[in-house]
Amino acid sequence: MQLTPFSNITAALAVATVPLVQAGGDVAGLEPEWNIDAAFLYYSEGDNRVDAYEGVLKATRSNADDQILGVTGTLDVLTGASPNGAVPQNQLQTFTRPSGKGEYQIQPGVLPLDDSFKDTRAQLNLQWTSPLNRAMGYTSGLHISKEYDYLSLGLNGGLSRDFNQKNTTLALSGAIFFDTIEPEGGTPVGLSTMAIRDDFPSEEAFQQAFNATRSGSDDTKTTWDLRLGVTQVLTRRWIMQTNISYARVDGYQNDFLKLLSVVDATGTAVQYRYEQRPDSRNKMAFFWQSKYHFGPIADISYRYMSDDWEIDSHTLDGRLRFEFGRHSLEPHLRYYTQSAAEFYQPFLITGTALPHYASADYRIGELDTYTVGIKYDYRLNDNQRMAVRLSWYHQAPVDDDAPKPGQLQQQELYPTLDTLMLQTSYHF
């Protein structure tokens, strides 16, 4: 399964749009050296949902010509259960596993969670940054990420140009990714009805019905992104950055683990259908960031995103870094809100026309999230430092106030979720 949609693009462009190191620095005669960053993240969702463990090792080598090579390896392990999109019911519910091998049951009044959410991802990123002359530089990179059922290959690159005695930097960057999705059991046909073993007289009849809901063993997706950014040094204590970006995604964009309940007038689920999303998506985003040193260091940013799925989102992020000799503390606050995709609906109703697209995935519904965290950093010496960050994340889906038939009026269709994140890092 894909762990985090769009995360590969974001990570690649975060590197590609950083103001590039330019020639002309007084580094002649310095020997090439390696800097190492190691980090570990523990991520734990409440209500017995997903636990994730991530280790990252980054090695950076610079030389006297201001050229920088970065090599980053990442390993993720995920276990636990994730909402499958169906609604809670007053009666026991039975679901076929995505592979078609076996089934799982959900007790009355409980949010349906698919406990087959287990995966391991290995990822490697290479990034090369170099000056072209005293005012211009470029960066280029390669990306590969492999999960049990997902492969992602990517390229990124960028150019930067300094102006105004290097107080102004203009950067243009882009990335493209080619993804292959290979679900165990095949890719579901969008809006086809889930086959459940007890509804068939034999295993052979069930397998025939299950195979009819599959379109093939794999599918593909292409994502490309362009970004234009300006970084401006305003004073010795104040720097500001603005980016605009455009992204397009073509190909398979369904989450093959997600379902929709089809309910009757009493709110009782009579069948389940696999979700269906459009096979193209266009996104526009604006990002602004300001850092100001007035004793503490204030870091404030805002991001607006809009796409043709009718999702509009706003992100406000604030950090304040206090330094005490070798020690520092950095409180962190983040607020995110988004509108729902035009095809989002928590359930389907029998007797109504089947839509072209539909998804009950709360991640594309109306949603508010809040993050509160704090980071402690300790500098051992000029070349070594360590840090610990603790964050609490609260996710609150918003009820769309649509009419709820029968028993659904008593069910919790929009549960909140709390997540704990602990990160440690070491630089040497």
Buried (B, 14 or more C-beta within 10 A) or exposed (E): BBBEBBEBBEBBBEBBBBBBBBBEEEEEEEEEEEBEBBBBBEBBBEEEBBBBBBEBBBBBEBBEBBBBBBBBEBEBEBEBBBBBBBBBBBEEBBBBBBEBEEEBEBEEEBBBBBBBBEBBBEBEBEBBBBBBEEBBBBBBBBBBBBBEBBBBBBBBBBBBBBEEEEEEBBBBBBBBBBBBBBBBBBBBBBBBBBBBBEBBEEEEEBBEBBEEBBEEEBBEBEBBBBBBBBBBBEEEEBBBBBBBBBBBBBBBBBBBBBBBBBBBEEBBBEBBBBBBBBBEBEBEBEBBBBBBBEEBBBBBBBBEBBBBBEBEBEBEBBBBBEBEEEEBBBBBBBEBBBBBBBBBBBBBBEEEEEEEBBBBBBBBBBBBBBBEBBBEBEBEEEEEBBBEBBBEBBBBBBEEEEEBBBBBEEBEBBBEBBBBBBBBBBBE
